[in-house]
Amino acid sequence: MLLDGFVAARVLGDVLFGFGTLFAIINPYGLAFVFLDRTIGLNQADRAKLARRIALNAFAVLIVSLFFGSAILGFFGISLPALRLAGGLVVAVAGWNMLNAELQPPDRAAAGPGSFDHARRTAFFPLTIPLTTGPGSIAAAIALGAGRQGDLPDLLLASVASVIVAVLIALTIWHAYGRAGGMARLLGAEGTLVITRLSAFLLLCVGAEIMLTGASDWLRPMLALR
């Protein structure tokens, strides 16, 4: 009985730590307004379908990062600083474009029969990567996955916790993005435009911060050699 309680407490601790880390980096409810801006021409039903697809994509990205991220980066010879620099640049450019775009009211009519097909083609890139599960969250997931150590029972418990974390994050993304239109209606047209502008600026800042982190990680070993 005590052993079962210890196992449950350990898994719960790993889940809370992993979920808190990734939730803070991804910030799905803040990104919901970015998602809303990128899908402004869709109706609520199509937006909900797209939100589900992005959540599934995010789950897959997190699972791969948690379990195979280090091996994949090593195979292609890609360092974490390079991942952060490239991904941060894409995020910053997306934020800059949103910040300077002419925003439309969120209740605008659908943009036509081809609008969902176009949005579906962007579900993985850029809506999942890098806007949702970007270089910051991927790097964090890789670091969390690298922390799985010990004998087989410990590895199994850590693996179960990792899967639970990925499921919870994906469900949170689905909920946040699926409710983006409702949050916009609650805030009203003017409030939504203000929040969208603010989200775009924060996205630009996040991209710049990721790039600075990557540059710092890249320069640190060279500075240490002097």
N, C-alpha and C positions, 0 to 999 in steps of 0.2 A: 504493500500500500504506500509506504514511504517512497519506494522506488518509483512508482507510477506518478506520485505527486512531484518528485524531483524532475522526472522526464518532462511532465507537462509544464512545469515552471520554466525549465530550460528552453523548451520550444517556444513558449509564450514570450520569454525575454528576447530570444532571437528574432521573433516575428515583430515585436514592438520596436526593436532597434532598427531592423531593416526597413519596416514600413515607415517609421518616422524619418529615417534618412532620405529615402526615395521620395516620400510625399513632399518634404521640404524643398527638395531640388526640383521636382517636376511642377509642383504647385498647380494641380489640375483645375482648381476653381478660378485661379487667376488666368490660366490659359484658355478657359472656356470662352472668354470674350475675344481672344485671338481666333479661336476656332469659329466663333460666330461671324467674325469679320471675313474670314476666308470662305465661309459658306453662306454669304448673305443672300444669294439668289435661290436658296433651297427652301422648300416648305418644311414644316416640323417633322413630318413622317420621313422624308428623305434625310434630314439632318440626324434623326435618331438612328437610321440605318448606318449612316456614315460614322456616327459616334461609336456604334457597336463594332464596326469594322476596325476603327482606330484602336479601340480597347483590346481587341483580339491581336492586332499587330503589336501593340505595346507589350502584351503578355508574352508573345513569342520573342520579342527583342530582349525583354528582361530575362526570360528563361535561358536564352542563348548566352547572354552576358554573364549571368550568374554561374552557369555551369561550364561554358566553353570560351568565355571572352578572352582570357589570358592566352589560351592555346591559339585562337584565331589571330589575335594581334601578333603573336610570335611567328606564326606560319607566314603571314604576309610581310613581316618585318616592320610593322607599324608600331610606333611607340605611343604611349598615352599622351605625351606632349603634342605629338603630331595630330592625334585624334582630337584633342581639345582645340588646337589652333584651327584646323579645318572646319570642325563642327561649329566652333564659336563664330567663325566668319560667316557661315551660312545663317546662323541664328541672328547675328547682328544685321546682316543685309535684309533679312525678312522683317526685322523690327524697324529698320530705316524706311523700307518701302511702305510699310503700314503707317508709319508716322507721317509720311508725306503724301499719302494717298487721299483722295477725296472720299470721305466716308459717306455711306448711304444709311438712311434709317433702317433699323433691323426688321421692320415689318414690310419691307419692299416686296413686291410680288416676285414670284419665281422668275428666273431669267430665261426660261424656255425649256423645251423637252430635253435638250442636250446638257443641261446644267448639272444634273446628277451624274451623268456619265463622265463629265469632265471632273467633277469633285471626286468621284470614285477612283479615277486614275491618279489623283493626288493623295489618296488616303495613306499610302505608305510613305511616299516622299512628296512634299515635305511635311505633311500633317503629323505623321507618326515620328519619322526621323527627318530633321532634327528638332522640330517644334515641340513635340511631346516628350519622347524619350530621346533626348539629345545627348551630346558628348558628356555632359555633367552626370546625368543619371546612368549612362552606360559605364562611365569610369567608376562611379560609386558601386554599381552592381558588380563590376569586375572585382573591385576591392572586397566587397562583401563575400563574393564567391571564393576569393583567394584565402579568406579567413577560415574556411572549412578544413580543419585538421583533426588528427587523432586517429583512433582505431575505427573499425567498421561501424559499430553502433553510434559513435559520435558523428561520423560522416552521414549516416542515415538520418539522424535527428536534424542535423544542420541542413541536409537536402530537403527534408520535409518542410522545415521552416522557410527555406528559400522559395519553394513552390507556393506556400501559403502567402508569402509576401507578394509574389508576382500576381497571384489571383486577386488579392485585396487592392493592389495598385490599379490593376486593370478594371476592376469593378468601380473604383473611385473615379477613374477617367471616364468610364461609360456614363456614370451618374452625372458628373460635372458637365460633360459635353452634351449629353442628352437633355439636360435642363438649361442649356445656355439660352435658348429662346425664352423660357419662362423667367429666368433672371433678368433678361433684357426688358421684358414687359413689366416686371416689377419695378425696375429702375426708371422706365420711361425712355423715350427716344433721346432726350438730351442727356440724361444720366448715362445711358449706354454709350453714347458717343464719347463722353468724357472718360468713362472707364476704359473704352477701347483705345483711346489715345494714350491713356496712362499705361495700359498693358503693353502697347507698342513701344513706349519709351522704356519700360522695364525690360522688355524683351531685348531691346538694343543694348541696355546695360548688362543684362545677363550674358549676351554674346560677347561683349567687350571683356567682361570679367573672366569668362571661360578662356578667351584668347590670352589674356594676361597671365592666367594660371598656367596655360600651356607654355607660354614664352618663358615664364619664371622657372618652370620645371626643366625646360630645355637648356636655359642658361646656367642653372645652378651647378651642374657638374663641371662646366668649363671654368666658371669663376673659382671653384674649389681647387682647380689645378694650378692656379696662379700663386 
